[in-house]
Amino acid sequence: MSAGGPDLFVICKSCGSEVSPYITECPYCGNRLRKRAPKLDRHQRPAEPGVRPVPPLLTRLRRDEIPGIRGDVRPLATWLLVGLGLLGTLLWQTSLSSDLILAGRPGAQWWRMFTAAFAYPNVGYAFVVLAAIAVFGWLLERRHGPTAVVVLFLIGGVGGLGATAAADPGAVQTGAVGGALAMAVAWAIPDLRALASRRGVEGDLLGAGAIAVTVALMPLAVTEASWIALGVGAVAGVAVGLPLSAIGAR
């Protein structure tokens, strides 16, 4: 037997016979020598049992793990806003619909500005506005967190309804068209700044523009949608989107 080489034979513990180390049963007495034959390497030697490497697991990206890239977050604020909008659409079909709208100045019923922002008199109106909130709210929440989404909704959506009530006391309002437009404008600000600086654009500005235009034209199809609320939403999107864009650039 050479140094470091395999054993030429093993001794059967049952009958004491010398047998090959590469068989599982003794040919003389049938005694079981091992469960399975040993694996051989390329030099026909028994391979040493090794530890099987454990593949690395790809975990969720944590906050601040990579500079400039926000960690994976669930868009909880966006889900909440869309869910409340769907609930308001369902409640519109019940006897509670009159308690959700904002008719004129709210006065002591200030809470109607919030309920009206989640009420939609028809499915088409709800689909357009809630789809815009879902898309741009999700993108903004991934980029800046839930606070930015809530602030844009409150200023553009709720604030837009309040501004319309102050300017037109006879207006009947529902829906958060101002909030949806505010999110669309705020999301597009970084790409618009990149275009102005002749840099590359990462987002789909054409698709975003199509959604924003559809939201902006809602007053032509739905009487409860307000042009004033859309104007407030556009201003809110610029006012909030510019500092957010500067923070993101840094």
matplotlib code that plots the C-alpha trace (Angstrom):
import matplotlib.pyplot as plt

x = [0.0, 1.5, 1.6, -1.7, -3.2, -6.4, -6.4, -5.9, -8.4, -10.5, -11.3, -14.8, -15.8, -18.1, -15.9, -12.4, -11.9, -9.9, -12.2, -12.1, -12.7, -15.1, -17.9, -20.8, -21.2, -18.7, -18.7, -17.9, -20.5, -22.8, -22.2, -23.1, -19.8, -21.2, -24.5, -23.1, -19.9, -17.5, -17.2, -13.9, -12.1, -10.4, -7.4, -9.6, -9.2, -12.1, -13.2, -13.0, -16.4, -16.6, -19.0, -21.6, -21.4, -24.5, -25.6, -25.9, -29.4, -30.4, -32.1, -34.2, -32.2, -32.0, -32.3, -29.0, -27.3, -26.3, -25.8, -28.3, -30.6, -33.6, -34.2, -37.2, -40.3, -44.0, -46.1, -48.4, -49.5, -50.4, -52.3, -54.2, -55.2, -56.3, -58.2, -60.1, -60.9, -62.4, -64.3, -65.7, -66.8, -68.7, -70.3, -71.5, -73.9, -75.5, -77.6, -74.4, -73.5, -75.0, -72.7, -69.5, -69.8, -68.6, -71.3, -70.2, -68.2, -68.0, -68.3, -68.6, -68.6, -64.9, -64.5, -66.4, -63.2, -61.6, -64.6, -65.2, -61.6, -62.3, -65.8, -66.3, -69.8, -68.9, -66.4, -64.7, -63.9, -62.6, -60.5, -58.7, -57.9, -57.1, -54.9, -52.9, -52.6, -51.5, -48.9, -47.3, -47.9, -46.0, -43.1, -42.9, -43.1, -40.2, -38.2, -39.0, -41.1, -44.8, -44.7, -44.2, -47.3, -49.5, -48.4, -49.1, -52.5, -53.5, -52.3, -53.5, -56.5, -58.0, -56.6, -57.8, -61.4, -61.1, -59.9, -62.7, -65.3, -63.9, -63.9, -67.2, -69.6, -72.1, -69.8, -70.5, -67.2, -65.9, -62.7, -59.0, -58.1, -55.8, -54.0, -53.5, -52.1, -49.9, -48.2, -47.8, -46.1, -43.9, -42.7, -41.9, -39.9, -36.5, -36.9, -37.9, -34.9, -32.7, -34.2, -33.5, -29.9, -29.7, -29.1, -30.6, -34.1, -34.8, -38.6, -41.3, -42.4, -44.7, -46.7, -46.7, -47.9, -50.7, -52.0, -51.6, -53.5, -56.3, -56.6, -56.5, -59.4, -61.7, -63.8, -64.9, -66.5, -67.4, -69.1, -67.9, -64.2, -62.8, -60.5, -59.4, -58.5, -56.4, -54.6, -53.9, -52.6, -50.3, -48.8, -48.5, -46.6, -44.1, -43.7, -43.2, -41.5, -38.6, -37.2, -37.7, -35.8, -33.0, -32.8, -32.8, -30.0, -27.8]
y = [0.0, 3.4, 6.3, 8.3, 5.7, 3.6, 0.5, -2.7, -4.6, -4.5, -7.2, -8.5, -8.3, -11.3, -14.0, -12.3, -12.5, -9.9, -8.2, -5.2, -1.8, -0.9, -3.4, -3.2, -6.9, -9.6, -12.2, -15.0, -14.6, -11.9, -9.5, -5.9, -3.9, -0.4, 1.3, 2.3, 2.0, 4.9, 7.5, 7.6, 10.7, 11.0, 9.1, 6.2, 6.9, 7.2, 10.8, 12.5, 13.4, 17.2, 19.8, 20.8, 24.6, 26.4, 28.8, 32.5, 33.8, 37.0, 39.0, 42.1, 45.3, 47.1, 50.9, 52.7, 49.4, 50.9, 54.7, 56.3, 53.3, 53.1, 49.7, 47.5, 48.8, 48.0, 50.8, 50.8, 54.4, 53.9, 50.7, 52.6, 55.5, 53.2, 50.9, 53.8, 55.0, 51.6, 51.6, 55.0, 53.8, 50.9, 53.2, 55.5, 52.8, 52.8, 55.3, 56.9, 58.5, 61.9, 61.9, 61.6, 64.5, 68.0, 70.5, 74.1, 75.2, 72.5, 74.8, 72.7, 69.5, 69.9, 66.2, 66.1, 67.3, 64.0, 61.7, 63.4, 62.8, 59.0, 59.1, 58.3, 58.4, 56.0, 53.2, 55.0, 58.0, 55.8, 53.7, 56.7, 58.5, 55.4, 53.9, 57.1, 57.2, 53.5, 54.0, 57.2, 56.7, 53.4, 54.9, 57.9, 55.7, 53.6, 56.7, 58.9, 56.9, 57.1, 60.6, 62.2, 60.3, 61.3, 65.0, 65.2, 63.6, 65.9, 69.1, 68.2, 66.0, 67.3, 70.9, 71.0, 70.2, 72.9, 75.5, 74.7, 75.0, 78.4, 79.7, 78.1, 77.6, 75.9, 73.2, 69.5, 67.6, 64.1, 62.3, 63.2, 64.3, 67.0, 64.4, 62.1, 64.9, 66.1, 62.7, 62.5, 65.9, 65.2, 61.9, 63.5, 66.5, 64.6, 63.4, 66.9, 68.4, 65.7, 66.7, 70.3, 69.5, 67.2, 64.1, 60.7, 60.0, 56.8, 56.9, 56.7, 60.3, 59.5, 57.0, 59.2, 62.1, 60.1, 59.2, 62.8, 64.2, 61.7, 62.7, 66.4, 66.0, 64.4, 67.6, 67.2, 63.8, 64.1, 67.1, 66.3, 66.8, 70.3, 72.3, 74.3, 71.1, 70.1, 73.4, 73.0, 69.5, 70.7, 73.4, 71.0, 68.5, 71.2, 72.6, 69.2, 67.5, 70.1, 69.7, 65.9, 65.9, 67.9, 65.5, 62.5, 64.0, 64.4]
z = [0.0, -1.0, 1.3, 1.0, -1.3, -0.6, 1.4, -0.7, 1.4, 4.5, 7.1, 7.3, 11.0, 10.6, 8.9, 9.1, 5.3, 3.4, 0.9, -1.5, 0.1, -2.8, -2.2, 0.2, 1.1, 2.0, -0.9, 1.6, 4.3, 3.0, 5.9, 5.2, 5.2, 4.4, 3.3, -0.2, -2.2, -1.6, -4.3, -6.2, -7.3, -10.7, -9.4, -8.4, -4.7, -2.2, -2.2, 1.2, 2.6, 2.5, 3.7, 1.1, 0.6, 1.6, -1.2, 0.0, 0.6, -1.1, 1.7, 1.5, 0.9, 4.3, 4.7, 4.1, 3.1, -0.2, -0.4, -2.7, -2.9, -0.5, 1.1, 0.1, 1.7, 1.4, 0.1, 3.2, 2.9, -0.8, 0.0, 2.7, 0.4, -2.4, 0.1, 1.6, -1.9, -2.8, 0.5, -0.3, -3.8, -2.2, 0.4, -2.3, -3.4, 0.1, 2.0, 3.4, 0.1, 1.2, 4.3, 2.2, -0.3, 0.2, -0.8, -0.4, 2.6, 5.2, 8.2, 11.4, 9.2, 8.4, 8.3, 5.0, 3.2, 4.2, 3.5, 0.1, -0.9, -0.7, -2.2, -5.9, -7.5, -10.4, -11.1, -14.0, -11.9, -9.1, -11.5, -13.1, -9.8, -7.7, -10.4, -10.6, -6.8, -6.8, -9.5, -8.4, -4.7, -4.9, -6.8, -4.5, -1.4, -2.7, -3.3, -0.4, 2.1, 3.2, 4.6, 1.2, -0.2, 2.7, 2.6, -1.2, -0.7, 2.1, 0.3, -3.2, -2.4, 0.8, 0.4, -3.2, -2.0, 0.7, -1.8, -4.2, -1.4, -0.5, -4.0, -5.1, -2.2, -4.4, -5.7, -4.9, -4.7, -4.4, -5.2, -4.8, -8.3, -6.8, -4.7, -7.7, -9.9, -7.1, -6.9, -10.6, -10.8, -7.8, -9.3, -12.6, -11.2, -11.1, -14.7, -15.8, -14.1, -15.9, -19.2, -18.6, -17.8, -20.9, -18.8, -19.2, -18.0, -16.1, -15.8, -18.5, -18.9, -21.8, -19.8, -16.7, -18.8, -20.3, -16.8, -15.6, -18.6, -18.0, -14.4, -15.3, -17.8, -15.2, -14.7, -18.3, -17.5, -13.9, -12.4, -8.9, -10.0, -9.6, -11.8, -8.7, -6.9, -9.9, -9.8, -6.1, -6.8, -9.5, -7.3, -4.4, -6.7, -7.7, -4.2, -2.6, -5.6, -5.9, -2.4, -2.6, -5.9, -4.3, -1.3, -3.6, -5.8, -2.7]

ax = plt.figure().add_subplot(projection="3d")
ax.plot(x, y, z, "-o")
ax.set_aspect("equal")
plt.show()
